[in-house]
């Protein structure tokens, strides 16, 4: 039995900037270095994405 190098990582954080504003960050990474013997196809892959968000709440002014 062989072990193949692979990485799965996720990170999420949310920051309150002030009373009405928030900022969030989300990072996802999934990869494999491959190395399966006698495989004709390329078995290396990576899938990484970064998501940023910003929200602001305002009060109604009449």
C-alpha positions as CSV (number, residue, x, y, z in Angstrom):
1,X,0.0,0.0,0.0
2,X,1.3,3.4,-1.0
3,X,0.5,6.9,0.4
4,X,0.2,9.8,-2.0
5,X,0.8,13.4,-1.0
6,X,-2.4,15.4,-0.8
7,X,-3.4,18.6,0.9
8,X,-6.8,19.8,1.9
9,X,-6.9,23.1,3.8
10,X,-9.7,25.6,4.6
11,X,-9.6,28.9,6.4
12,X,-12.4,31.3,7.3
13,X,-12.3,34.4,9.4
14,X,-14.6,37.4,9.9
15,X,-13.4,40.8,11.1
16,X,-15.6,43.5,12.6
17,X,-14.2,46.8,11.2
18,X,-16.5,49.1,13.2
19,X,-20.1,49.1,14.5
20,X,-21.6,48.7,11.0
21,X,-18.9,47.1,8.8
22,X,-17.6,43.6,8.6
23,X,-15.1,41.9,6.3
24,X,-14.7,38.2,5.8
25,X,-12.1,35.9,4.1
26,X,-12.4,32.3,3.0
27,X,-9.5,30.3,1.5
28,X,-9.9,26.7,0.2
29,X,-7.1,24.5,-1.2
30,X,-7.2,20.9,-2.3
31,X,-4.3,19.3,-4.2
32,X,-2.5,16.1,-4.9
33,X,1.1,15.5,-6.2
34,X,0.0,12.4,-7.9
35,X,2.5,9.6,-8.3
36,X,0.3,6.6,-9.0
37,X,2.4,4.0,-10.7
38,X,1.5,2.9,-14.2
39,X,-1.1,5.6,-14.6
40,X,-1.3,7.0,-18.1
41,X,-3.2,10.2,-17.2
42,X,-1.6,13.2,-15.4
43,X,-2.7,12.6,-11.8
44,X,-1.4,15.9,-10.3
45,X,-4.1,18.5,-9.6
46,X,-4.9,21.6,-7.5
47,X,-8.0,23.5,-6.7
48,X,-7.6,26.8,-4.9
49,X,-10.0,29.7,-4.4
50,X,-10.2,32.8,-2.3
51,X,-13.4,34.5,-1.4
52,X,-13.6,38.0,0.2
53,X,-16.7,39.7,1.4
54,X,-17.6,43.0,2.8
55,X,-20.9,44.0,4.5
56,X,-22.2,47.3,5.8
57,X,-25.3,47.9,7.8
58,X,-26.8,51.4,7.8
59,X,-29.7,52.7,9.8
60,X,-32.6,54.3,8.0
61,X,-32.5,58.1,8.1
62,X,-35.9,59.8,7.9
